[in-house]
Amino acid sequence: MESSAVGIFKEAIAAGYRMFDCAEFYGNEHFLGQALKESGIPREEFFIISKIWTDKIYEGEAAIRKQLDVQLQSLGTDYLDLYLIHWPVPVKHVAAYQTLEKLCDEKKILAAGLSNYTIEDYEELRPHIRIPPLVNQIEVNPFLYRKKTIDFFINEGVDIQAYRALRQGTGLETELLSEIAKKYTKTPAQILGRWCIQKNFMFLPKTSQKDRMKENLDIFDFELAEEDMKQLETLTTEENKKAMEALYRKGLVRNTPLKEEDVRHNITTD
């Protein structure tokens, strides 16, 4: 398993990838660290992202600092380019972000950011911000295009990083997506990636297959027409928004003593 995981990262590096998205929860930092070491490529050529998980957010500053040291050791580096609050744990996420700001001051991380934040979470955090977050990493794809939320963060100067941009391969056979892919002689996954790029979102493709790694990079030689961009947005459904909200409510309290009823009742899902 270990050699296989390291091999996947080595193949991604060979394909040209230089930005990697890690997390305490993913358990992938040791494998990436080994691949980076074996690549022989200078550390400064990579952009390494990681996240702090809910249990450490709940426990507070000392736990966050201790975990970051573990993550840095696993990655074989003395700094992260970007460190994110994985979920805005109720009551605790503001203090956690302030810890990230201190880590920025100490140069252990070069930038701080957010993940899975709603408008309401950010409004709770905003009065306490000293160093603006670089990004909010949220699920974004044509099947879950939350325009109100996205526009809010962009207006706040917070860029959008799109995870599950390819929906983990689900829905790629949708008729509309297939038709547009055929029109441009591209795969459905490449259409989704290109849609993200044209929306100015940071596209975070995920795959363990070498051919898919190359496929996901091959999205810069064409441009989707505006009519196709708008058509793709019609794939967003209320059902998908409800599924996102259910995942959000579970994610905020996972591995903490908190319960789902401790999560605010009303959030913006658009």
N, C-alpha and C positions, 0 to 999 in steps of 0.2 A: 504493500500500500504506500509506504513512504517513498520508495524509489519511483513508483508510478506518479505520485503527486508532484514530486520534484521534476520528473520528466515532463509533465504537462506545462509547468512554468517555464522550463528550459525551451520547450517548443514555442511557447508564446513569445519569449524573448527573441528567439531565432526568427520568428515571423515579423518582428518589428515592434512589438508592444513594449512600451516603456512606463505606462501608468498601471498600477496594480491596486486593487481594492481589497483590503483585508479587514479582519475584525477579530476581536477576542472570541466572539461566539462562533466564527467560522472554523477556528482551529487550523488556519492555513498559513500562519506566519512563519513557522519553522521551515515548511517546505519552500516557501518563497525565498526565505533567507539563504537556504542552501543553494537554490538555483541562481540567485544573485551572485553569490560567492563564486560559483563555478563558471559564471558567464565571463568573468574577467573584465566586465564593463564598469567604468567608474560609477560610484554611487550617485554622483550628481546628475547623471544622465537619466536617472529613474525618478518617477514621482510616486511615492508610496503613501497610500491612504490606509488608515486603520480606524477602529472604533472602540469605544469603551462600553461594556455591556451593562445591563440594568442592575445587576447585583452590586457592582462596584459603584455605580451612580448612587444607588440607595445608601451604601455604606459611607460614602463621603470622600473627602480629599485624600486622606492617607491611603485608602484602598485604590483610588484612581492612580495615584503616583506609583504605588507598588506594582500595579498591573502594567502601567506604561513601561516600567523598567523591564518587566518580563517580556513584553512585546518587542521592545528594542533589542533585547538580547536574542530573541528568537529570529529576528530579522537581520541580525548582524550589523546594526547601524546605531549611531548615537543620536539620531533625530528622525522624526517623521515629517513629511511634507505637509500632511493634513491629518488632523485627528478629529473625529466626530463623536458627538453624543448620539449613541445608537438609537435610543428611544427617549422621549421627554418624560421621564419618570415623574409622576405627580409629586409636587412639593420639592423634590430633590434636584430637578434638572437645572434650575437656575444656579445653585451653588456649584454644581458639577461644571457648568460652563465657565463660571468664574475661576475654577481650578484650571481649566484649559487655557484661560487667558494668562494665568501665572506661568504655565508651562511655555506659552509663547514668549513671555518676557525672559524666561530662562533658556530659550532657543532649543528646548527639547522637542518642540514641535514648531514648524514654521507658520502654520495657519490652523485656526480652529473652525469647526463647522458643525452642522446639524444633520440629523437624519430622522425622517418620519415626523417632522414637525408640521402641525396644522397652523392655520392663521392664529387660532386662539392660544396655542403654545408659545408662538413667537411674541404675541402681544404681552404675555406674561413675562417673557424673558427681556423684552426690549428695554424697559427702564433701567435694567441692570447691566446692559452691554457697555463694555469699555473698548474692546477690540471686536469690530464687526465680524460676524461669521462669513466665511468665504462661500459656502454652499449650503443648500438643503438637499440631501439625497433622499429622493422619494420615488415610488413607483410611477413611471410615466411611460405611456405608449398610447397609440390611437384607441385602444380598448378602455383606457382609463386616463382620459385627458381632462384634468381638473383645472380648467382655465382660470377660474377666479382665484384659486390658491396659487397657481403658478404666477399669474400677473401680480399678485400681492407681493410675493417674495422678490420678484424681479424689480418691482418698484421700490422695494426696501434695499436694493443693492445686493441681494443674495442670489447667486447663480443656482441653477437647477442641475443636479446630477441625476440622471435617469437610471434607476435600477429596474430590473425586470423589463428592460426596454424591448427584449425579444420574447417576453412572456414565457420564458423557459420552454419555448417551442410549442406552446398551446395556441390554438386559433390560427395557425399559419395557413391552414387550408381554407379559411374563410373566402367565400366567392369573390367579394370585392377586392380583398388583398391579392388574391390569385390573379384576378384580371389586371390589376395595376402592375403586378410583377411581370406578367406576360407582355404588357405594353412596353416596358422598359428593358425587356430581356434580362431581368434580374430575378433573384430569389425573393420570396416573401420576407425573409429575414433581412435582406439588404434594403428592401423598401422601408421596413420599420426603422432600421438604422439611419437611413437617409432622412426619414421624417424627423427623427430626433435632431440630426445635424442642422437641418433647415429651420428648426424651431429654436436653434441656439442652445440646446440642452447638451450637457456633457454626457456622451453616449458610453455606457458601461456594458459592453457585451460580455456574455458569460458562456463559455463552452470548454469542454475538455478534448475536443476533436480538432486535430491539426488542420484539416481541410476547412472546417468552419471558422477557425481563427483567421485564415487567409480570406475567406468569404466575407467575414465581418469587417475587414479592412478595405474591401473593394467597393467602397460606396462614394468615392470622391470623383468619379468620372461621369456622373450624370446628375440631373436636377429634376426634382418632381415639379410638375406644373401646379400652379396655385389651386386649380380645380381639383386635382388629385389630393393635394394636401387637405383641402376642406372635406372631400369625400371620406378620407380616412378617419377624420374626427367623428364621423357619424357612427363609428363602431363603438363609441363610449355608451355604456348603458347604466341605468340606475342600479341594476343588479350588481354590476362590477363595483360601483361606488359603495354599495352596502357591504360587499365582501371586504373592501378595503377598510371600512369603518370597523367591522368585526375583528379584523386582524390587528388594527390599531389598538383597540381596547384590550386585546390579549397581550400584545407586545409591550405595552407600557408597564405592566405589572409582573411580567414573566420573571421568575427567579427572584422575586421580592416578597416581603410579607403582605404587600398590598393586594387588594381584591379589585375585580372589575368595577364594582360599585364605587370605588374610590376615584374612578376616572370621570371627568366632567361629562355631563349628559349631552350637551350640544356642541358639535364641532362642524366646521364647514367642510363638506365633502365635495363641493363643486370645484 
